[in-house]
Amino acid sequence: MSKVINVLAEDFKNEVEQHRGKVLVDFYAPWCGPCKMIAPIVEQIAEENKAVKVVKINADESQELMAKFGIRGIPTLLLMNEGEIIATQVGTASVSQIKAFVEQ
């Protein structure tokens, strides 16, 4: 069972910015090949790392969030803590790279 939460722009503040602790935010699009490549890794992190909340945001449906964070390419992963961005990863990456990204 997936622990990944699909978040809409109107829920971003409640689900991400006000969350106490780390949140991995995956900006993706259903048509995006590289997004599909990292999706299983994001799912795996959600299953294995209970200390991190994992959310997915459909970039096509959330243009205002894309603009807010200056995201120009997908997939983009944001690692947030207490509502602040602490790291950004753009493009595809290996399982070990994404795990290391989340654990920083």
C-alpha positions as CSV (number, residue, x, y, z in Angstrom):
1,M,0.0,0.0,0.0
2,S,1.4,3.3,-1.1
3,K,2.2,6.0,1.5
4,V,2.6,8.7,-1.2
5,I,-0.1,11.4,-1.0
6,N,-1.2,13.3,-4.1
7,V,-1.5,16.9,-3.2
8,L,-3.4,19.7,-5.0
9,A,-2.1,23.3,-4.9
10,E,-4.9,24.3,-2.5
11,D,-3.8,21.6,0.0
12,F,-0.1,22.4,-0.2
13,K,0.0,24.7,2.8
14,N,-1.7,22.2,5.1
15,E,-0.1,19.1,3.8
16,V,3.5,20.3,3.2
17,E,4.3,23.8,4.6
18,Q,2.6,23.2,8.0
19,H,3.9,19.6,8.4
20,R,6.3,19.2,11.3
21,G,9.3,17.3,9.9
22,K,10.7,16.4,6.5
23,V,8.6,16.2,3.4
24,L,9.7,14.9,0.0
25,V,7.8,16.7,-2.7
26,D,7.8,15.1,-6.2
27,F,6.7,17.5,-9.0
28,Y,5.8,15.2,-11.9
29,A,3.5,14.9,-14.9
30,P,1.8,11.8,-16.1
31,W,3.3,12.1,-19.6
32,C,6.8,12.7,-18.4
33,G,9.2,9.7,-19.1
34,P,11.8,10.6,-16.5
35,C,9.0,11.1,-13.9
36,K,7.8,7.6,-14.6
37,M,11.4,6.3,-14.1
38,I,11.7,7.8,-10.6
39,A,8.1,7.1,-9.5
40,P,8.9,3.6,-8.1
41,I,11.9,5.0,-6.2
42,V,9.7,7.7,-4.6
43,E,7.2,5.0,-3.7
44,Q,10.0,2.9,-2.2
45,I,11.2,5.8,-0.1
46,A,7.6,6.4,1.1
47,E,7.4,2.7,2.2
48,E,10.9,2.5,3.8
49,N,11.4,5.9,5.4
50,K,8.6,6.5,7.9
51,A,10.2,9.7,9.1
52,V,9.6,11.4,5.8
53,K,6.2,12.4,4.4
54,V,6.1,11.9,0.7
55,V,3.8,13.9,-1.6
56,K,3.4,14.1,-5.4
57,I,2.2,17.2,-7.2
58,N,1.0,17.0,-10.8
59,A,2.9,19.9,-12.4
60,D,0.2,20.3,-15.1
61,E,-2.4,21.0,-12.5
62,S,-0.2,23.1,-10.2
63,Q,1.3,25.9,-12.3
64,E,1.2,28.3,-9.4
65,L,3.3,26.1,-7.2
66,M,5.7,25.6,-10.1
67,A,6.1,29.3,-10.4
68,K,6.3,29.8,-6.6
69,F,9.3,27.5,-6.4
70,G,10.9,28.5,-9.7
71,I,10.5,25.0,-11.1
72,R,11.2,24.9,-14.8
73,G,11.8,21.1,-15.4
74,I,10.4,17.9,-14.2
75,P,10.8,15.7,-12.4
76,T,11.9,18.0,-9.5
77,L,12.2,16.7,-6.0
78,L,12.1,19.2,-3.1
79,L,13.1,18.2,0.3
80,M,11.4,20.4,2.9
81,N,11.7,20.6,6.6
82,E,9.3,22.7,8.7
83,G,8.0,24.4,5.6
84,E,11.5,25.4,4.3
85,I,13.3,23.9,1.3
86,I,16.5,22.3,2.4
87,A,17.4,20.6,-0.9
88,T,16.4,20.3,-4.6
89,Q,17.0,17.5,-7.1
90,V,16.1,18.0,-10.8
91,G,15.9,15.1,-13.2
92,T,16.4,11.4,-12.9
93,A,18.6,9.8,-10.3
94,S,19.4,6.3,-9.0
95,V,17.8,4.8,-5.9
96,S,21.0,5.4,-3.9
97,Q,21.2,9.0,-5.1
98,I,17.6,9.7,-4.1
99,K,17.9,7.9,-0.8
100,A,21.0,10.0,0.0
101,F,19.1,13.2,-1.1
102,V,16.3,12.4,1.4
103,E,18.6,11.5,4.2
104,Q,20.6,14.8,4.2
